[in-house]
Amino acid sequence: MITIHNFSRGVRGLRVVWQCEEMGLAYQAVGFEFPPPPEYRAKYPPGSVPFLEDEGGVAIGESVAQMLYLAQRYGPTPLLPAEPAALARVLQLTVGAEASLGGLMNPLMGTKFAAPDADKVNWTNGFCEARVADMLDYVDGLLGEGDFFVGDSLTLADIAVSTSLGMWQGALGKDVAPRLAAHRDRMRERPGYGAAARAFAAP
């Protein structure tokens, strides 16, 4: 059984559960509030979320790594296409959703919610916001007028990018270009997304 540990309302764990829903994989969602409890840190010392356990002694952190693991172990799946150009684009956007979007949002969220008032405006924030804006412009161009980022159906890229947009819009209160906002709205209408959101709803 796949077990996914995550904060209640945690976006990164939501994307992994959403993938399980889209692939028809059985899973157990274990949610908790921030800060992570001691028993979770004993299981995964970094204390970040999500954390995935699976049969065969599998224990893996990092949401994008989990997404790729599930697609490869339980695939093949249209979420990770085999055609080289499509595969390359899906991998780029799925990894980029964290490396060039979510990862840069972490210091922004830390500053917004934890920094003293005197430190809430700083050079690092401006740098991160500018780099995220550059990536969002690029991603918007790749989406164009399409419904999905790659081809004509859902892929890991849609799951990863749309959940990062959720952090940008929701946690940080930032604006998103109209086409990207419409894409995120379409993704949130999918039954798999709804089931994932309910799995980690606040208790």
C-alpha positions in Angstrom: 0.0 0.0 0.0 1.3 3.5 -0.9 1.3 5.8 2.1 1.7 9.5 1.7 2.4 11.8 4.7 1.7 15.5 4.3 0.7 18.6 6.1 -3.1 19.3 6.1 -3.7 21.5 3.0 -0.1 20.8 1.9 0.1 21.4 -1.9 3.1 19.2 -2.5 1.5 16.1 -1.0 -1.7 16.9 -2.8 0.0 16.6 -6.1 1.2 13.1 -5.3 -2.2 11.9 -4.1 -3.8 13.5 -7.2 -1.4 11.4 -9.4 -2.5 8.3 -7.5 -6.1 9.2 -8.2 -5.4 9.7 -11.9 -3.5 6.4 -12.1 -6.1 4.5 -10.1 -3.5 3.5 -7.4 -4.6 2.6 -3.9 -3.1 4.8 -1.2 -3.4 5.9 2.3 -3.1 9.7 3.1 -1.7 10.6 6.5 -2.1 14.3 7.4 -0.9 16.4 10.3 -0.5 20.0 11.2 2.7 22.1 11.2 5.1 21.7 12.9 5.7 18.0 12.0 5.3 15.7 15.1 8.3 13.9 16.6 7.1 10.5 15.3 7.2 11.9 11.7 10.7 13.3 12.1 11.8 9.9 13.5 10.5 8.5 10.2 11.9 11.3 8.0 14.4 13.4 9.8 14.4 16.5 7.4 10.8 17.0 8.5 9.7 18.3 5.1 6.7 17.0 3.3 5.5 14.9 1.6 7.0 11.6 2.4 6.0 8.4 0.6 6.3 4.8 1.8 5.6 1.8 -0.4 5.9 -1.9 -0.4 9.4 -3.3 -0.7 11.0 -1.0 1.7 10.5 2.1 -0.4 10.8 5.4 1.6 11.2 8.6 -0.4 10.9 12.3 0.1 10.6 15.1 -2.4 7.3 15.3 -4.3 8.7 15.3 -7.8 10.8 12.3 -7.1 7.7 10.6 -5.8 5.8 11.5 -8.9 8.5 10.0 -11.2 8.8 6.9 -8.9 5.0 6.2 -9.1 4.9 6.8 -12.9 7.8 4.4 -13.5 6.9 1.7 -10.9 3.2 1.5 -11.7 3.3 2.7 -15.4 3.4 2.9 -18.2 1.0 5.8 -17.9 0.0 8.7 -20.2 1.0 11.0 -17.4 4.6 10.3 -18.4 4.6 9.8 -22.2 7.2 7.7 -24.0 7.6 9.7 -27.1 11.0 11.5 -26.7 10.0 15.1 -27.3 6.9 14.8 -25.1 8.8 13.0 -22.4 11.5 15.7 -22.4 9.0 18.5 -22.1 7.1 16.7 -19.3 10.3 16.1 -17.3 11.4 19.7 -17.8 8.2 21.2 -16.5 7.7 18.6 -13.7 11.1 19.2 -12.3 10.9 22.9 -13.1 7.7 23.2 -11.1 9.9 22.7 -8.0 13.4 23.8 -9.1 12.3 27.1 -10.8 8.9 27.7 -9.1 8.2 26.0 -5.8 11.8 26.1 -4.5 12.0 29.8 -5.0 8.6 30.2 -3.3 9.9 28.6 -0.1 11.9 31.7 1.0 9.1 33.9 0.0 6.6 32.0 2.2 9.2 31.9 5.0 9.6 35.7 4.8 5.8 36.3 4.6 4.8 34.1 7.5 7.8 34.0 9.8 10.2 37.0 9.3 10.1 40.0 11.6 8.3 43.0 10.1 11.7 44.7 9.5 12.9 41.8 7.3 9.8 41.2 5.2 11.1 43.4 2.4 14.6 42.3 1.4 16.9 41.6 -1.6 16.3 37.8 -1.6 12.5 38.3 -1.9 12.9 40.6 -4.9 15.3 38.1 -6.5 13.0 35.1 -6.0 10.0 37.0 -7.2 11.7 38.0 -10.4 13.0 34.5 -11.1 9.5 33.0 -10.5 8.0 35.7 -12.8 10.5 34.7 -15.6 9.6 31.1 -15.3 5.9 31.8 -15.2 6.2 33.8 -18.4 8.0 30.9 -20.0 5.5 28.4 -18.9 2.6 30.6 -20.1 4.2 30.6 -23.5 4.5 26.9 -23.6 0.8 26.5 -22.6 -0.3 28.9 -25.3 -3.9 28.3 -26.2 -3.8 24.6 -25.3 -5.7 22.9 -22.5 -2.6 21.0 -21.4 1.1 21.7 -21.3 2.1 18.7 -23.4 -0.1 17.1 -26.0 -3.8 16.7 -25.7 -4.1 15.1 -22.3 -3.1 15.4 -18.7 0.6 14.7 -17.8 2.7 15.1 -14.7 3.6 18.6 -16.0 0.0 19.8 -15.5 -0.1 18.3 -12.0 3.2 19.7 -10.9 2.8 23.2 -12.4 -0.8 23.8 -11.4 0.0 22.9 -7.8 2.9 25.3 -7.7 0.6 27.9 -9.1 -1.6 27.2 -6.1 1.2 28.2 -3.8 1.9 31.4 -5.8 -1.8 32.4 -5.8 -3.0 30.9 -2.5 -0.2 31.2 0.0 1.6 34.2 -1.5 -1.5 36.0 -2.9 0.2 36.7 -6.2 -1.5 37.2 -9.6 -1.2 34.6 -12.4 -1.5 35.3 -16.1 -5.1 34.6 -17.5 -4.1 31.5 -19.4 -2.3 29.9 -16.5 -5.2 30.9 -14.1 -7.6 29.2 -16.5 -5.4 26.1 -16.7 -5.4 25.9 -12.9 -9.1 26.2 -12.8 -9.5 23.4 -15.2 -7.2 21.2 -13.2 -9.1 21.9 -10.0 -12.3 20.7 -11.7 -10.8 17.2 -12.2 -12.3 14.5 -9.9 -8.8 13.4 -9.0 -7.8 16.8 -7.8 -11.0 17.1 -5.7 -10.3 13.7 -4.1 -6.7 14.7 -3.3 -7.8 18.0 -1.8 -10.3 16.1 0.5 -7.6 13.6 1.5 -5.5 16.4 3.1 -8.3 18.8 4.2 -7.9 20.4 7.6 -9.2 18.1 10.3 
